[in-house]
Amino acid sequence: MRKTILTYSCLFVGATLQGMAMSIFLFPHSIPSGGGAGLAILLNHFFHLSLGFSLWLANIFFLLFAVHYFGFTWTFKTILSVATTSLTVGLITNYFPHMHVNIFVCIAAGSVFFGIGVGLLIRAGASSGGMVIPALMIANYKKWSPGKVMMGINLCIFLLTAMVIDYKIVIYAVICQFISTNIIDYIYELRFHSLKFLQANWRKR
């Protein structure tokens, strides 16, 4: 029981940190933290949907296929992750005004919070959703590197977002990806001596 409580506590903290990074630091500058966030920004831009709902909409299609590829436990945790992140984004963007902070400060802070959040999600046996799901599906089927597949998909969405909103977005998004992925790797490799149950596991079981 203690193991389960700690695992899901880690999941909710990670998803909340991810949502805070997006809504407070990245989304106000239309900077996508990943492919799913990029789609959410585009949905918000074209259809004026709320960012929280757009983020959920950008993920739901891929979650329908996740059970078959990665099993119920991983999918259930990822659904909780996406729901918590979307709720956090929705609450913050709707009820808290955006503070006008230097864009580079926002990129740095957003990348750090996002990296820690996603790192905790992976350690809890979930994912941040978005393009992680199709990337892992393609990588699993084609035997390609998941990181390279995900970067390719994300880059296409970053380019589309840049074409629609601002060309600088690609540069900002790549900087964000570089910082956050290094933090994710650090959290992934960190040894929790008292929390050995927190192991990353996305493969189909």
C-alpha positions as CSV (number, residue, x, y, z in Angstrom):
1,M,0.0,0.0,0.0
2,R,2.8,2.4,0.9
3,K,4.5,1.7,-2.4
4,T,1.3,2.4,-4.4
5,I,0.7,5.7,-2.5
6,L,4.2,6.9,-3.0
7,T,4.1,5.9,-6.7
8,Y,0.9,7.8,-7.4
9,S,2.0,10.7,-5.3
10,C,5.1,11.0,-7.5
11,L,2.9,10.8,-10.6
12,F,0.6,13.6,-9.5
13,V,3.5,15.8,-8.4
14,G,5.2,15.2,-11.7
15,A,2.1,15.9,-13.8
16,T,1.4,19.1,-11.8
17,L,4.9,20.4,-12.2
18,Q,4.6,19.7,-16.0
19,G,1.3,21.6,-16.1
20,M,2.8,24.5,-14.2
21,A,5.8,24.7,-16.5
22,M,3.5,24.8,-19.5
23,S,0.9,27.3,-18.2
24,I,3.1,29.7,-16.3
25,F,6.3,29.8,-18.3
26,L,5.9,28.3,-21.8
27,F,2.3,28.7,-23.2
28,P,2.2,32.5,-22.6
29,H,5.0,32.8,-25.2
30,S,3.4,30.1,-27.4
31,I,6.5,27.8,-26.8
32,P,5.6,24.1,-27.0
33,S,7.4,21.8,-24.6
34,G,6.7,18.9,-27.0
35,G,4.6,17.7,-29.9
36,G,1.4,17.4,-27.8
37,A,1.8,20.9,-26.4
38,G,2.5,22.2,-30.0
39,L,-0.8,20.7,-31.2
40,A,-2.6,22.2,-28.1
41,I,-1.2,25.7,-29.0
42,L,-2.4,25.2,-32.6
43,L,-5.9,24.1,-31.5
44,N,-6.0,27.1,-29.3
45,H,-4.9,29.4,-32.1
46,F,-7.2,28.1,-34.8
47,F,-10.3,27.2,-32.8
48,H,-9.9,29.3,-29.6
49,L,-10.3,26.3,-27.4
50,S,-8.9,26.6,-23.9
51,L,-5.3,25.4,-23.5
52,G,-6.3,22.8,-20.9
53,F,-9.0,21.2,-23.1
54,S,-6.7,21.5,-26.2
55,L,-4.0,19.6,-24.4
56,W,-6.4,16.8,-23.5
57,L,-7.8,16.7,-27.0
58,A,-4.2,16.5,-28.4
59,N,-3.6,13.4,-26.3
60,I,-6.9,11.4,-26.3
61,F,-6.6,10.0,-29.8
62,F,-3.2,8.4,-29.0
63,L,-4.3,7.1,-25.6
64,L,-6.9,5.0,-27.3
65,F,-4.2,3.0,-29.0
66,A,-1.9,2.9,-26.0
67,V,-3.6,0.0,-24.1
68,H,-2.9,-2.5,-27.0
69,Y,0.8,-1.5,-27.2
70,F,1.8,-0.8,-23.7
71,G,-0.7,-2.5,-21.4
72,F,-3.4,-1.3,-19.0
73,T,-1.2,-0.2,-16.1
74,W,1.1,2.1,-18.2
75,T,-1.9,3.5,-20.1
76,F,-3.9,4.2,-16.9
77,K,-1.1,6.0,-15.3
78,T,-0.5,8.1,-18.4
79,I,-4.2,9.0,-18.6
80,L,-4.0,10.2,-15.0
81,S,-0.9,12.1,-15.9
82,V,-2.5,13.8,-18.9
83,A,-5.7,14.6,-16.9
84,T,-3.8,16.1,-14.1
85,T,-1.6,18.2,-16.4
86,S,-4.6,19.4,-18.4
87,L,-6.5,20.3,-15.3
88,T,-3.5,22.2,-13.9
89,V,-3.1,24.1,-17.2
90,G,-6.8,24.9,-17.4
91,L,-6.9,26.2,-13.8
92,I,-3.8,28.3,-14.0
93,T,-4.6,29.8,-17.5
94,N,-8.2,30.6,-16.6
95,Y,-7.8,31.9,-13.0
96,F,-4.3,33.3,-12.7
97,P,-3.1,36.2,-14.9
98,H,0.2,35.7,-16.7
99,M,3.1,37.6,-15.2
100,H,5.1,39.4,-17.9
101,V,8.6,37.9,-17.4
102,N,11.6,37.9,-19.7
103,I,11.2,35.1,-22.3
104,F,14.6,33.6,-21.6
105,V,13.8,33.4,-17.9
106,C,10.6,31.7,-18.8
107,I,12.3,29.2,-21.1
108,A,14.9,28.3,-18.4
109,A,12.3,28.0,-15.6
110,G,9.8,26.2,-17.8
111,S,12.4,23.7,-19.0
112,V,13.6,22.9,-15.5
113,F,10.1,22.4,-14.1
114,F,9.0,20.4,-17.2
115,G,12.1,18.2,-17.0
116,I,11.7,17.5,-13.3
117,G,8.0,16.7,-13.8
118,V,8.4,14.4,-16.8
119,G,11.4,12.7,-15.0
120,L,9.1,11.9,-12.1
121,L,6.4,10.6,-14.3
122,I,8.8,8.2,-16.0
123,R,10.1,7.0,-12.7
124,A,6.5,6.4,-11.6
125,G,5.9,4.2,-14.7
126,A,3.9,6.7,-16.7
127,S,4.6,9.2,-19.5
128,S,3.7,12.8,-20.2
129,G,1.5,11.7,-23.1
130,G,1.6,13.7,-26.3
131,M,4.0,12.4,-29.0
132,V,5.6,10.0,-26.6
133,I,2.9,7.5,-27.3
134,P,3.1,7.4,-31.2
135,A,6.9,7.7,-31.0
136,L,7.2,4.6,-28.7
137,M,4.7,2.8,-30.9
138,I,6.7,3.5,-34.1
139,A,10.0,2.8,-32.3
140,N,8.7,-0.5,-31.0
141,Y,7.4,-1.6,-34.4
142,K,10.3,-0.4,-36.5
143,K,13.0,-1.1,-33.9
144,W,14.2,2.5,-34.1
145,S,15.5,4.8,-31.4
146,P,12.5,6.2,-29.4
147,G,14.4,9.5,-28.8
148,K,15.1,10.0,-32.5
149,V,11.5,9.2,-33.5
150,M,10.1,11.5,-30.9
151,M,12.5,14.3,-31.9
152,G,11.5,13.9,-35.6
153,I,7.8,14.1,-34.8
154,N,8.2,17.0,-32.4
155,L,10.4,18.9,-34.9
156,C,7.6,18.7,-37.6
157,I,5.1,20.1,-35.1
158,F,7.5,22.8,-34.0
159,L,8.0,23.9,-37.6
160,L,4.2,24.0,-38.2
161,T,3.7,26.0,-35.0
162,A,6.5,28.4,-36.1
163,M,5.0,28.8,-39.6
164,V,1.6,29.7,-38.1
165,I,2.6,31.8,-35.1
166,D,6.3,32.9,-35.1
167,Y,9.4,31.5,-36.7
168,K,11.4,32.1,-33.4
169,I,9.3,29.4,-31.8
170,V,11.4,26.6,-33.3
171,I,14.5,28.0,-31.7
172,Y,12.9,28.5,-28.3
173,A,11.3,25.0,-28.5
174,V,14.6,23.3,-29.3
175,I,16.4,25.2,-26.4
176,C,13.5,24.0,-24.1
177,Q,13.9,20.4,-25.4
178,F,17.7,20.5,-24.9
179,I,17.5,21.7,-21.3
180,S,14.5,19.6,-20.3
181,T,15.7,16.3,-21.8
182,N,19.0,16.6,-19.9
183,I,17.1,17.1,-16.7
184,I,14.8,14.1,-17.6
185,D,17.9,12.0,-18.1
186,Y,19.3,13.1,-14.7
187,I,16.1,12.2,-12.9
188,Y,15.9,8.9,-14.8
189,E,19.4,7.9,-13.8
190,L,19.2,9.2,-10.2
191,R,19.3,6.5,-7.6
192,F,16.5,6.8,-5.0
193,H,17.8,4.4,-2.3
194,S,14.6,4.6,-0.3
195,L,12.3,4.6,-3.4
196,K,13.6,1.7,-5.4
197,F,10.1,1.0,-6.7
198,L,10.2,4.1,-8.9
199,Q,11.5,2.5,-12.1
200,A,10.9,3.7,-15.6
201,N,9.1,1.0,-17.7
202,W,7.2,1.9,-20.9
203,R,7.6,-1.4,-22.7
204,K,4.6,-3.6,-23.4
205,R,4.0,-6.0,-20.6
